[in-house]
């Protein structure tokens, strides 16, 4: 039996946890993960898999947000979170 790859890389998970993000939901494979952080308000990060196996992210600010603050590819996660002051 082939070993199942993690939904996002261990490096990304380590980056998020080291910067105060907590994984609150995961639905692999081909599903999504939800991460949350409290930094100048409530933030939620949703990572999800596209049909072409790429991963995208939605960054939400506030529990009652109607649309995401940012939509970006998983490859850009470090730059986007640092630019918004949500990671170092």
C-alpha positions in Angstrom: 0.0 0.0 0.0 1.3 3.4 -1.0 1.9 5.9 1.8 -0.5 8.8 1.6 1.2 12.2 1.3 0.2 14.9 3.7 -2.3 17.5 2.6 0.3 20.3 2.8 4.0 19.8 3.4 5.4 19.4 6.8 7.4 22.6 6.2 4.2 24.6 5.7 2.6 23.0 8.8 5.7 23.8 10.8 5.7 27.4 9.5 2.1 27.9 10.5 2.4 26.4 14.0 5.6 28.3 14.8 3.7 31.5 13.9 0.8 30.8 16.2 -1.7 29.2 13.8 -3.7 26.2 15.1 -5.1 23.6 12.8 -8.8 23.2 13.7 -10.1 21.0 10.8 -8.7 18.7 8.1 -10.5 16.7 5.5 -7.9 14.9 3.3 -7.4 13.7 0.6 -8.5 16.3 -1.9 -10.3 18.2 0.8 -9.2 21.1 2.8 -7.6 22.3 6.1 -8.7 25.1 8.3 -6.3 27.1 10.5 -7.0 29.8 13.0 -5.1 32.6 14.7 -6.0 35.4 17.0 -3.8 38.4 16.1 -5.4 41.9 16.1 -8.7 40.0 15.7 -9.7 36.6 14.5 -8.1 35.2 11.4 -8.9 32.0 9.5 -6.9 30.4 6.8 -8.5 27.8 4.5 -6.2 25.7 2.3 -7.9 23.6 -0.3 -7.1 21.4 -3.3 -8.1 22.2 -6.8 -9.0 19.7 -9.5 -5.6 20.0 -11.1 -3.9 19.1 -7.7 -2.8 22.7 -7.0 -3.5 24.1 -3.5 -5.1 27.5 -3.0 -5.7 29.5 0.2 -8.4 31.9 1.4 -7.5 34.2 4.2 -10.5 35.5 6.3 -10.5 38.3 8.9 -13.3 38.3 11.4 -15.7 35.5 12.2 -18.5 37.3 10.2 -16.5 38.1 7.1 -18.5 37.8 3.9 -15.6 37.5 1.5 -11.9 36.6 2.1 -9.2 39.3 2.6 -6.9 37.4 0.2 -7.0 34.4 -2.2 -3.6 33.0 -3.2 -1.7 29.9 -4.0 -0.2 27.8 -1.3 3.3 28.6 -2.7 2.7 32.3 -1.7 1.7 31.5 1.9 4.8 32.8 3.6 4.9 36.1 1.7 1.2 36.8 2.1 1.2 36.1 5.9 4.4 38.1 6.4 3.1 41.0 4.4 -0.1 41.1 6.6 2.0 40.8 9.8 0.6 37.4 10.6 4.0 35.6 10.5 7.7 36.3 10.9 
